[in-house]
């Protein structure tokens, strides 16, 4: 079991939702936190509510200069959890170019910007822990999810590549793939969301992943079987089930 107490973790995307809930659980577990998001006010309110020490470092993952400055302020950390995300639901028939680009810029390119400031130092120290937040929607293309599921699929692929490269380096990489979590992002959905989780329950799943040795955790488990199992369907069957009429 991985020891978290006494370690310093940088949470990027910590101000609300899953990030906020995870910050609370990590703080209770004795983790020293560096909290990042765009809003200093919400971050400070979170830091003030935590039982343990936490520093606030504002960061806009879409701005490379902001990421570089935030990484310098965060300093050497034992772990990084990337939780930042952007989401708007719409199909390809109603393509929104601005929102599509924003989702890629936050969910995928934003992660690459942050990782680029953290991974080299961890590799040089031969020690580190990186946790990336993917999504069940990233296992295979879904209707009405232009931008989001595609950017999450790229992020999950990135995590797999990093895990392959960094095995034996002293730098551990893990991937969390949650389903629907009740947040301001899922509030945008106008459809029924099966197995909808509260942030606290999802954060507990994250904690179990972070404490253990496995590379990947998909949750809720029963719901995840639908998405992971879809990878084994032939194209004609998959698109007959999930594709347009």
C-alpha positions in Angstrom: 0.0 0.0 0.0 1.3 3.4 -1.0 2.0 5.7 2.0 0.4 9.2 1.4 0.8 10.8 4.9 3.6 13.3 5.0 3.8 13.6 1.2 3.2 16.8 -0.8 0.7 16.5 -3.7 -0.2 19.1 -6.3 -3.9 19.0 -7.2 -4.6 20.8 -10.4 -8.4 21.4 -10.7 -9.0 21.4 -7.0 -11.5 24.2 -6.4 -14.8 22.2 -6.7 -16.4 18.9 -7.5 -14.2 15.8 -7.4 -11.1 17.9 -6.9 -12.5 19.6 -3.8 -13.7 16.2 -2.3 -10.3 14.6 -3.0 -8.5 17.5 -1.4 -10.5 17.0 1.8 -9.8 13.2 1.9 -6.1 13.7 1.2 -5.8 16.4 3.8 -7.4 14.1 6.4 -4.9 11.4 5.4 -2.0 13.7 6.3 -1.1 14.9 2.9 0.4 18.4 2.4 -1.4 20.0 -0.5 -0.7 22.5 -3.2 -4.1 23.5 -4.6 -4.5 24.9 -8.1 -7.3 26.2 -10.3 -8.1 29.6 -11.8 -10.0 31.1 -8.9 -7.8 32.1 -6.0 -10.9 32.9 -3.9 -12.5 29.5 -4.1 -9.1 27.8 -3.6 -8.4 29.8 -0.5 -11.9 29.0 0.9 -11.0 25.3 0.3 -7.6 25.6 1.9 -9.1 27.3 5.0 -11.6 24.4 5.4 -9.0 21.6 5.3 -7.7 20.0 8.5 -4.1 20.0 7.3 -1.7 22.4 5.6 -2.4 23.6 2.1 -0.9 26.2 -0.2 -2.9 28.1 -2.9 -1.3 28.5 -6.3 -3.5 29.8 -9.1 -3.1 28.2 -12.5 -4.8 28.4 -15.9 -3.9 25.2 -17.7 -4.7 26.8 -21.1 -1.9 29.4 -20.6 1.6 28.0 -20.7 3.1 31.0 -18.9 0.6 30.5 -16.1 1.5 26.8 -15.8 5.2 27.4 -15.8 4.8 30.0 -13.0 2.5 27.7 -11.0 4.9 24.8 -11.2 7.7 27.1 -10.0 5.5 28.2 -7.0 4.5 24.6 -6.3 8.1 23.5 -6.2 9.2 19.9 -5.9 6.2 17.7 -5.1 5.9 14.0 -4.4 2.7 13.7 -6.4 0.5 15.3 -9.0 -3.2 14.8 -9.5 -4.6 16.3 -12.7 -8.4 16.9 -12.3 -9.0 20.0 -14.5 -11.8 19.5 -17.0 -14.1 21.3 -19.4 -17.3 19.9 -20.7 -20.2 20.9 -23.0 -22.5 18.2 -24.5 -23.4 18.4 -28.2 -23.4 16.1 -31.2 -21.3 16.5 -34.4 -24.5 17.7 -36.2 -24.4 20.8 -33.9 -20.6 21.3 -33.8 -19.5 24.2 -31.6 -15.9 25.0 -32.6 -15.1 27.2 -29.7 -16.3 24.8 -27.1 -14.7 21.8 -28.8 -11.3 23.5 -28.8 -11.7 24.6 -25.2 -12.3 21.0 -24.1 -9.2 19.8 -25.9 -7.2 22.7 -24.6 -8.2 22.0 -20.9 -8.6 18.2 -20.8 -5.7 17.1 -23.0 -3.3 19.9 -23.9 -3.7 21.4 -20.4 -2.6 18.1 -18.9 0.4 18.0 -21.2 1.4 21.5 -20.2 1.3 20.6 -16.5 3.0 17.2 -17.0 5.8 18.9 -19.0 6.7 20.9 -15.9 6.6 18.0 -13.5 7.6 14.8 -15.1 11.2 15.7 -16.0 12.0 16.6 -12.4 10.4 13.4 -11.1 12.4 11.3 -13.5 15.6 13.1 -12.5 14.8 12.3 -8.8 13.8 8.8 -9.7 10.7 9.3 -7.5 7.2 10.6 -8.1 3.5 9.7 -8.4 1.2 11.0 -11.1 -2.6 10.5 -11.2 -4.5 11.4 -14.3 -8.3 11.7 -14.4 -9.8 10.2 -17.6 -13.4 9.1 -18.0 -15.5 6.1 -18.8 -16.6 8.0 -21.9 -13.0 7.8 -23.3 -13.1 4.0 -23.9 -14.9 4.4 -27.2 -16.5 7.2 -29.2 -20.0 8.2 -27.9 -22.8 10.2 -29.6 -23.3 13.7 -28.3 -19.8 13.9 -26.9 -17.8 15.6 -29.5 -14.8 17.2 -27.8 -15.2 15.6 -24.3 -14.9 11.9 -24.9 -12.3 12.4 -27.6 -10.1 14.6 -25.4 -10.5 12.2 -22.5 -9.5 9.3 -24.8 -6.4 11.1 -25.7 -5.6 11.8 -22.1 -6.1 8.1 -21.2 -3.8 7.1 -24.1 -1.2 9.6 -22.7 -1.4 8.0 -19.3 -0.9 4.5 -20.8 2.1 5.7 -22.8 3.6 7.4 -19.7 3.0 4.2 -17.6 4.8 2.1 -20.2 7.8 4.5 -20.4 8.2 5.1 -16.7 7.9 1.5 -15.4 11.0 0.9 -13.3 11.9 4.6 -13.2 10.7 5.3 -9.7 7.8 7.4 -11.1 4.4 5.8 -10.8 1.6 6.7 -13.1 -2.1 5.9 -12.4 -5.3 6.5 -14.3 -8.7 7.1 -12.8 -11.7 6.7 -15.1 -14.9 7.8 -13.4 -18.5 7.8 -14.8 -21.0 10.4 -14.0 -20.3 12.6 -11.0 -22.7 15.2 -9.7 -20.9 18.5 -10.5 -21.5 21.8 -12.3 -20.3 19.9 -15.5 -22.9 17.1 -15.3 -25.6 19.7 -14.4 -25.4 20.5 -18.1 -26.8 17.1 -19.1 -30.5 16.9 -20.0 -30.6 13.1 -20.0 -30.7 10.5 -17.2 -27.3 9.7 -15.9 -27.0 6.0 -14.7 -25.0 5.3 -11.6 -24.6 9.1 -10.8 -22.0 9.4 -8.0 -21.6 12.1 -5.4 -18.1 13.7 -5.4 -17.3 12.2 -2.0 -17.9 8.7 -3.2 -15.9 9.3 -6.4 -13.1 10.8 -4.3 -13.0 7.6 -2.1 -12.5 5.6 -5.3 -9.6 7.9 -6.2 -8.1 7.3 -2.7 -8.3 3.6 -3.1 -6.5 3.8 -6.5 -3.8 6.1 -5.1 -3.1 3.9 -2.1 -2.8 0.7 -4.2 -0.4 -0.6 -6.9 -2.8 -0.9 -9.9 -2.4 1.3 -12.9 -6.1 1.9 -13.6 -9.4 2.1 -11.8 -12.7 2.5 -13.6 -15.8 3.3 -11.5 -18.6 2.7 -10.6 -17.4 -0.8 -11.3 -20.7 -2.2 -12.7 -21.2 0.8 -15.0 -17.6 0.6 -16.2 -18.2 -2.9 -17.5 -20.6 -1.5 -20.1 -17.9 0.9 -21.5 -15.0 -1.5 -21.2 -17.0 -4.3 -22.7 -17.9 -2.1 -25.7 -14.3 -2.3 -26.9 -15.0 -6.0 -27.7 -18.0 -5.3 -29.9 -17.5 -5.3 -33.7 -18.1 -1.9 -35.3 -21.4 -2.9 -36.9 -22.8 -3.9 -33.5 -21.4 -1.0 -31.6 -22.7 1.7 -33.9 -26.1 -0.1 -34.3 -26.4 0.3 -30.5 -24.8 3.7 -29.9 -24.9 5.4 -33.3 -27.5 7.6 -34.9 -30.5 6.3 -36.8 
